[in-house]
C-alpha cells in the first residue's frame, strides 16, 4: 500500500468514524455499530502508524514499501 492508498483509507475511516460518533451522540448507535466504531478507531491508528513508518523510512533513505501494518496491541499502547 503506497502513501496515497493509506491516506485514502484514512479519509474513508475518518468519515465512518464521524458518522458512527454522531449516531452514538444521538443515542442511535446499535451495539454492533459500537463494536464497529472500536474497530474503526484501531484501524485508523494502524493506518496512521503505517504512514509514519513509510515517511520515516523514506526520510532515512530506506524503502518505504518495507513498512508493515502493526498489530492492534502495538499501535494501541503507544505513549503519546
Secondary structure, DSSP 8 states (H G I E B T S, - for coil): --HHHHHHHHHHHHHHHHHHHHHHHTT---HHHHHHHHHHHHHHHHHHHHHHHHHHHHHTTS-GGG-----HHHHTT---
